[in-house]
Amino acid sequence: MPLSILIADDARLTRNILKYLLNAHVKESNIIEAISGQQALDIIRSQPIDILFLDLHMPEIDGFELLKIIQKENYHPKIAVCSADFQDETIQRVKQFGAITFINKTLIRDQFEIALKSLGVI
């Protein structure tokens, strides 16, 4: 059964890089895209999501708020935060809200395989 993967990021370039890398590493997947936190939340509420790649700074609902809502509403995707805000405080905060791994956007290609291993995909 294919993995249902949601990429929530307002930057088209990041979404395209993540899709490219996912297609190269994950054999069977259904990749869905969201360009805002609200759109991501609507998708999560409407269908099961196995893995969420989440940007922190998006319109409508930011990634921090989306993490809180996901936790509060008892959804359980495996979450990889993908952000350029890679301060230790930020990383610890997102992990408190259920993120399994953190990918520094500026090093996305280098850190992607490590993130997939943390998520149990490879």
C-alpha distance (Angstrom), angle and dihedral (degrees) to the residues before:
residue distance angle dihedral
M1 . . .
P2 3.82 . .
L3 3.79 119.9 .
S4 3.78 114.1 -111.7
I5 3.81 105.2 -133.5
L6 3.80 124.6 -174.9
I7 3.80 120.1 -161.9
A8 3.80 109.1 -162.6
D9 3.78 110.2 -172.1
D10 3.79 132.9 123.2
A11 3.83 91.4 -145.5
R12 3.80 111.8 89.2
L13 3.81 91.9 -158.8
T14 3.80 92.4 57.7
R15 3.81 91.9 46.8
N16 3.81 90.2 50.7
I17 3.82 93.1 48.5
L18 3.80 91.6 48.9
K19 3.82 91.8 48.1
Y20 3.79 90.8 49.7
L21 3.80 92.4 49.4
L22 3.80 93.0 44.5
N23 3.79 91.9 50.9
A24 3.81 89.2 50.9
H25 3.82 94.6 49.8
V26 3.80 108.3 27.3
K27 3.79 116.3 61.0
E28 3.79 100.2 -163.8
S29 3.77 119.1 30.6
N30 3.76 142.4 135.2
I31 3.81 106.1 -142.9
I32 3.79 117.6 -158.3
E33 3.81 124.5 -175.2
A34 3.79 131.5 -147.7
I35 3.80 124.2 -175.4
S36 3.80 96.8 -164.2
G37 3.76 139.2 33.1
Q38 3.79 91.1 -113.1
Q39 3.79 92.4 52.6
A40 3.82 89.7 49.1
L41 3.81 91.0 50.5
D42 3.81 91.5 49.8
I43 3.82 89.8 52.3
I44 3.82 93.0 47.1
R45 3.79 90.3 50.5
S46 3.81 92.8 48.9
Q47 3.82 102.8 46.6
P48 3.79 141.6 12.7
I49 3.81 113.3 -87.4
D50 3.79 118.8 -163.6
I51 3.82 98.5 -173.0
L52 3.79 131.6 19.4
F53 3.80 123.6 -163.6
L54 3.80 103.0 -163.0
D55 3.78 133.9 -167.9
L56 3.80 115.3 -153.8
H57 3.79 99.9 -144.9
M58 3.79 111.0 57.9
P59 3.79 135.8 133.4
E60 3.82 124.6 -91.2
I61 3.82 97.7 8.5
D62 3.79 118.5 20.6
G63 3.78 123.4 -140.7
F64 3.80 94.4 -101.4
E65 3.80 91.7 55.3
L66 3.80 91.7 44.3
L67 3.81 90.2 53.6
K68 3.81 89.7 52.6
I69 3.80 92.4 49.1
I70 3.81 92.9 47.2
Q71 3.79 89.9 52.1
K72 3.82 94.1 44.1
E73 3.81 93.7 48.0
N74 3.81 90.7 46.9
Y75 3.80 100.6 -119.1
H76 3.78 115.3 154.4
P77 3.80 114.2 -157.1
K78 3.78 116.4 147.5
I79 3.81 103.0 -108.7
A80 3.78 130.8 -147.0
V81 3.78 113.8 -178.2
C82 3.79 112.1 -146.9
S83 3.79 111.8 -166.7
A84 3.79 144.5 137.3
D85 3.82 87.9 -133.4
F86 3.81 96.0 87.9
Q87 3.78 100.8 156.8
D88 3.82 114.5 142.2
E89 3.81 90.6 -116.6
T90 3.82 91.4 54.4
I91 3.80 92.9 47.7
Q92 3.81 92.0 50.1
R93 3.81 91.7 46.7
V94 3.81 94.9 53.1
K95 3.79 91.4 46.3
Q96 3.82 89.0 54.0
F97 3.80 87.0 58.4
G98 3.79 94.4 51.4
A99 3.80 107.4 -84.6
I100 3.79 111.4 145.7
T101 3.77 98.1 -162.8
F102 3.79 141.8 7.9
I103 3.80 126.4 -139.4
N104 3.79 119.3 -161.5
K105 3.83 103.7 -134.8
T106 3.77 91.8 -143.4
L107 3.82 89.4 58.8
I108 3.80 97.6 34.0
R109 3.79 97.2 134.4
D110 3.81 93.4 48.2
Q111 3.79 95.8 46.9
F112 3.81 99.5 38.8
E113 3.81 98.9 88.6
I114 3.81 90.9 47.0
A115 3.80 89.2 52.4
L116 3.82 92.3 49.9
K117 3.81 89.4 52.8
S118 3.82 90.4 50.3
L119 3.80 89.4 51.2
G120 3.81 91.1 50.1
V121 3.79 94.1 -118.2
I122 3.81 96.5 120.7
